[in-house]
Amino acid sequence: MCRKLPHLTSLLTLSGLAGPYASVTILGKAGPAMYAIIAFMATTSAFSAQLVAVSTIASYDVYREYFNKTATNVQMMRVNHAGKSCQYSATHKSR
């Protein structure tokens, strides 16, 4: 038996609620929890990618190019990890 789905209004769509609405429609009561998990995973994945990108630029394009042209892999990894730590600290400073 198919249940009748409520109408998705343009106000809900413009408010950014199309995703949560669809998850509730498809998954029922489990929809909000599943949508929250997916949103959290997407956010943490994007933040991780940003950390990797910035630290790679810092190590390869700045450190190896201007400070140590003969840097070993171990030295590059140290700079890479330091770049991640600095960026993480800068984005999570206490207020």
Z-matrix of the N, CA and C atoms (Angstrom, degrees):
N
C 1 1.447
C 2 1.519 1 109.48
N 3 1.293 2 117.25 1 126.64
C 4 1.457 3 121.77 2 179.60
C 5 1.516 4 109.68 3 -87.11
N 6 1.300 5 114.61 4 136.98
C 7 1.464 6 117.69 5 175.58
C 8 1.517 7 109.07 6 -94.09
N 9 1.298 8 116.03 7 151.30
C 10 1.457 9 121.04 8 -179.22
C 11 1.524 10 108.89 9 -79.72
N 12 1.329 11 115.04 10 127.72
C 13 1.455 12 120.40 11 -178.58
C 14 1.518 13 110.00 12 -87.10
N 15 1.339 14 117.10 13 137.46
C 16 1.464 15 119.37 14 175.70
C 17 1.528 16 110.67 15 -68.00
N 18 1.291 17 115.66 16 156.67
C 19 1.458 18 122.19 17 -175.32
C 20 1.527 19 110.55 18 -76.23
N 21 1.331 20 116.87 19 132.14
C 22 1.459 21 122.20 20 174.68
C 23 1.524 22 107.71 21 -85.65
N 24 1.316 23 116.68 22 110.82
C 25 1.456 24 121.05 23 -176.33
C 26 1.521 25 110.63 24 -81.23
N 27 1.317 26 115.25 25 162.86
C 28 1.468 27 119.34 26 177.76
C 29 1.524 28 110.82 27 -67.29
N 30 1.331 29 117.73 28 -28.55
C 31 1.464 30 120.83 29 177.04
C 32 1.528 31 110.40 30 -64.43
N 33 1.330 32 117.38 31 -42.68
C 34 1.464 33 120.29 32 176.78
C 35 1.526 34 111.07 33 -63.73
N 36 1.311 35 116.25 34 -41.25
C 37 1.462 36 120.38 35 -179.63
C 38 1.517 37 110.83 36 -65.83
N 39 1.319 38 118.08 37 -46.49
C 40 1.460 39 121.77 38 -179.56
C 41 1.523 40 112.30 39 -67.96
N 42 1.317 41 117.19 40 -22.92
C 43 1.470 42 121.14 41 178.23
C 44 1.521 43 112.25 42 -83.01
N 45 1.318 44 117.31 43 -0.81
C 46 1.451 45 120.51 44 179.30
C 47 1.514 46 113.71 45 82.16
N 48 1.319 47 116.85 46 20.92
C 49 1.458 48 120.53 47 -176.07
C 50 1.525 49 113.56 48 -103.63
N 51 1.318 50 117.45 49 14.97
C 52 1.461 51 119.08 50 179.54
C 53 1.530 52 110.98 51 -67.63
N 54 1.323 53 117.35 52 -39.44
C 55 1.463 54 120.91 53 178.98
C 56 1.520 55 113.15 54 -64.04
N 57 1.346 56 117.79 55 -52.99
C 58 1.465 57 118.41 56 176.82
C 59 1.529 58 112.64 57 -60.76
N 60 1.308 59 116.57 58 -37.34
C 61 1.467 60 120.48 59 179.02
C 62 1.524 61 110.56 60 -62.10
N 63 1.332 62 115.89 61 -44.94
C 64 1.464 63 119.99 62 179.91
C 65 1.520 64 110.91 63 -65.13
N 66 1.334 65 117.22 64 -39.47
C 67 1.465 66 119.04 65 -179.39
C 68 1.525 67 111.23 66 -66.62
N 69 1.320 68 118.25 67 -37.64
C 70 1.469 69 120.81 68 176.86
C 71 1.518 70 109.85 69 -67.79
N 72 1.335 71 116.63 70 -39.60
C 73 1.458 72 120.88 71 -179.77
C 74 1.526 73 111.29 72 -64.81
N 75 1.320 74 116.62 73 -41.75
C 76 1.462 75 120.64 74 -176.23
C 77 1.530 76 112.06 75 -81.80
N 78 1.332 77 116.76 76 -45.11
C 79 1.465 78 120.75 77 -172.10
C 80 1.525 79 114.82 78 -101.28
N 81 1.298 80 117.04 79 -6.82
C 82 1.455 81 119.59 80 179.85
C 83 1.523 82 111.95 81 73.13
N 84 1.330 83 117.01 82 -134.39
C 85 1.464 84 121.13 83 -175.89
C 86 1.524 85 112.84 84 -67.24
N 87 1.310 86 118.09 85 -24.34
C 88 1.465 87 121.26 86 178.77
C 89 1.530 88 111.99 87 -78.73
N 90 1.321 89 117.88 88 -11.35
C 91 1.460 90 122.28 89 -176.27
C 92 1.516 91 115.18 90 -56.67
N 93 1.347 92 119.01 91 -50.14
C 94 1.468 93 118.57 92 -179.00
C 95 1.530 94 113.36 93 -61.43
N 96 1.315 95 117.25 94 -39.67
C 97 1.467 96 119.83 95 178.88
C 98 1.524 97 110.88 96 -65.35
N 99 1.312 98 116.72 97 -43.82
C 100 1.461 99 120.18 98 179.78
C 101 1.526 100 110.92 99 -65.51
N 102 1.317 101 117.10 100 -38.86
C 103 1.465 102 120.12 101 178.88
C 104 1.525 103 110.39 102 -66.16
N 105 1.327 104 117.89 103 -39.88
C 106 1.464 105 121.51 104 178.07
C 107 1.527 106 110.78 105 -63.03
N 108 1.327 107 116.79 106 -40.88
C 109 1.460 108 120.37 107 178.57
C 110 1.530 109 110.39 108 -64.37
N 111 1.315 110 117.14 109 -44.29
C 112 1.467 111 120.93 110 179.97
C 113 1.531 112 110.38 111 -63.91
N 114 1.329 113 117.76 112 -42.48
C 115 1.465 114 120.75 113 179.22
C 116 1.526 115 110.68 114 -64.11
N 117 1.339 116 117.53 115 -41.07
C 118 1.462 117 121.11 116 178.15
C 119 1.526 118 110.79 117 -63.49
N 120 1.313 119 116.71 118 -44.76
C 121 1.465 120 120.30 119 -179.30
C 122 1.531 121 111.07 120 -64.33
N 123 1.310 122 117.83 121 -39.64
C 124 1.462 123 120.92 122 179.17
C 125 1.529 124 110.94 123 -65.71
N 126 1.324 125 116.42 124 -40.40
C 127 1.461 126 120.81 125 179.71
C 128 1.518 127 111.35 126 -65.92
N 129 1.328 128 117.32 127 -47.05
C 130 1.463 129 119.99 128 -179.19
C 131 1.526 130 110.93 129 -67.02
N 132 1.318 131 117.65 130 -34.05
C 133 1.460 132 120.64 131 177.48
C 134 1.522 133 110.78 132 -65.88
N 135 1.317 134 117.34 133 -42.51
C 136 1.465 135 120.93 134 179.42
C 137 1.522 136 110.90 135 -65.57
N 138 1.331 137 116.92 136 -39.88
C 139 1.466 138 120.46 137 179.13
C 140 1.522 139 110.42 138 -66.11
N 141 1.323 140 116.60 139 -40.93
C 142 1.466 141 120.78 140 178.22
C 143 1.522 142 110.79 141 -62.45
N 144 1.309 143 117.36 142 -43.09
C 145 1.465 144 121.11 143 178.93
C 146 1.522 145 110.74 144 -63.12
N 147 1.323 146 117.04 145 -37.71
C 148 1.461 147 120.50 146 178.38
C 149 1.524 148 110.53 147 -65.72
N 150 1.323 149 117.44 148 -43.11
C 151 1.462 150 120.67 149 177.97
C 152 1.523 151 111.37 150 -59.79
N 153 1.315 152 116.59 151 -45.50
C 154 1.463 153 120.65 152 -178.99
C 155 1.526 154 110.62 153 -64.76
N 156 1.314 155 117.46 154 -43.16
C 157 1.463 156 120.71 155 -178.47
C 158 1.522 157 111.64 156 -63.27
N 159 1.320 158 117.51 157 -46.96
C 160 1.461 159 120.38 158 -177.60
C 161 1.524 160 110.98 159 -67.55
N 162 1.329 161 117.95 160 -41.66
C 163 1.458 162 119.50 161 -179.47
C 164 1.527 163 111.44 162 -68.57
N 165 1.322 164 117.65 163 -32.85
C 166 1.460 165 120.39 164 176.52
C 167 1.521 166 110.91 165 -67.54
N 168 1.309 167 116.70 166 -41.76
C 169 1.471 168 120.01 167 176.47
C 170 1.521 169 110.07 168 -62.39
N 171 1.336 170 116.86 169 -43.31
C 172 1.467 171 120.29 170 -179.92
C 173 1.519 172 111.45 171 -62.46
N 174 1.319 173 117.43 172 -42.01
C 175 1.457 174 119.22 173 -175.89
C 176 1.522 175 112.98 174 -77.97
N 177 1.319 176 118.15 175 -48.51
C 178 1.462 177 120.09 176 -175.19
C 179 1.529 178 113.13 177 -83.08
N 180 1.309 179 117.89 178 -44.51
C 181 1.457 180 120.03 179 -173.74
C 182 1.524 181 113.65 180 -86.42
N 183 1.316 182 117.85 181 -23.64
C 184 1.460 183 119.87 182 -179.52
C 185 1.527 184 110.71 183 -107.00
N 186 1.329 185 117.41 184 -59.21
C 187 1.467 186 119.87 185 -175.22
C 188 1.522 187 111.94 186 -63.03
N 189 1.324 188 117.81 187 -51.89
C 190 1.469 189 119.84 188 -177.21
C 191 1.536 190 111.35 189 -69.53
N 192 1.303 191 117.01 190 -33.26
C 193 1.470 192 119.71 191 -176.63
C 194 1.527 193 112.34 192 -76.88
N 195 1.352 194 117.68 193 -41.23
C 196 1.460 195 120.19 194 -171.48
C 197 1.526 196 114.99 195 -110.64
N 198 1.320 197 119.27 196 -23.11
C 199 1.459 198 120.25 197 -173.79
C 200 1.518 199 114.18 198 -109.62
N 201 1.323 200 119.21 199 -38.99
C 202 1.456 201 121.08 200 -175.09
C 203 1.531 202 108.95 201 -150.52
N 204 1.305 203 116.14 202 90.37
C 205 1.470 204 120.42 203 -176.62
C 206 1.521 205 113.02 204 -67.47
N 207 1.332 206 118.63 205 -20.41
C 208 1.461 207 122.35 206 -179.65
C 209 1.524 208 111.30 207 -108.03
N 210 1.310 209 117.39 208 31.82
C 211 1.465 210 121.41 209 -177.77
C 212 1.527 211 110.89 210 -63.53
N 213 1.340 212 115.44 211 138.21
C 214 1.456 213 120.77 212 176.73
C 215 1.528 214 109.85 213 -81.90
N 216 1.316 215 116.39 214 170.57
C 217 1.465 216 120.35 215 178.14
C 218 1.521 217 111.29 216 -61.58
N 219 1.329 218 116.98 217 -38.23
C 220 1.469 219 120.36 218 179.44
C 221 1.529 220 109.99 219 -63.65
N 222 1.326 221 117.23 220 -44.02
C 223 1.464 222 120.19 221 178.58
C 224 1.529 223 111.04 222 -64.03
N 225 1.320 224 116.51 223 -40.31
C 226 1.472 225 119.76 224 179.31
C 227 1.526 226 111.12 225 -63.87
N 228 1.321 227 116.46 226 -39.90
C 229 1.470 228 119.52 227 179.17
C 230 1.528 229 110.94 228 -66.74
N 231 1.327 230 117.31 229 -37.26
C 232 1.479 231 119.91 230 177.14
C 233 1.517 232 110.86 231 -62.42
N 234 1.323 233 116.41 232 -44.49
C 235 1.465 234 120.31 233 178.41
C 236 1.522 235 109.86 234 -65.42
N 237 1.316 236 116.83 235 -39.67
C 238 1.457 237 121.61 236 179.19
C 239 1.530 238 110.57 237 -61.03
N 240 1.330 239 116.60 238 -46.64
C 241 1.474 240 120.40 239 178.95
C 242 1.524 241 111.39 240 -66.60
N 243 1.310 242 117.07 241 -38.24
C 244 1.467 243 120.19 242 177.68
C 245 1.528 244 110.53 243 -64.18
N 246 1.319 245 116.29 244 -38.62
C 247 1.467 246 119.76 245 177.82
C 248 1.514 247 111.79 246 -63.08
N 249 1.334 248 117.02 247 -41.38
C 250 1.467 249 120.27 248 177.05
C 251 1.513 250 111.13 249 -63.58
N 252 1.324 251 116.38 250 -43.48
C 253 1.462 252 120.22 251 -179.01
C 254 1.521 253 111.53 252 -63.77
N 255 1.333 254 116.64 253 -43.23
C 256 1.464 255 120.12 254 179.18
C 257 1.520 256 111.80 255 -64.74
N 258 1.319 257 116.26 256 -42.61
C 259 1.461 258 119.05 257 -179.57
C 260 1.518 259 110.86 258 -66.95
N 261 1.346 260 117.00 259 -41.52
C 262 1.462 261 120.38 260 179.12
C 263 1.522 262 109.94 261 -62.75
N 264 1.326 263 116.76 262 -42.74
C 265 1.472 264 120.56 263 179.24
C 266 1.511 265 110.98 264 -63.73
N 267 1.320 266 117.17 265 -40.06
C 268 1.458 267 121.09 266 -178.71
C 269 1.530 268 111.78 267 -67.02
N 270 1.331 269 116.96 268 -34.23
C 271 1.462 270 118.45 269 -178.39
C 272 1.522 271 112.79 270 -86.63
N 273 1.324 272 117.51 271 -12.53
C 274 1.469 273 120.96 272 -179.48
C 275 1.528 274 112.47 273 -122.12
N 276 1.298 275 117.06 274 36.10
C 277 1.470 276 119.17 275 179.36
C 278 1.521 277 109.31 276 -70.96
N 279 1.321 278 115.21 277 145.44
C 280 1.477 279 119.82 278 -178.54
C 281 1.531 280 108.89 279 -75.07
N 282 1.316 281 114.04 280 151.04
C 283 1.475 282 119.45 281 -176.53
C 284 1.494 283 110.91 282 -104.11
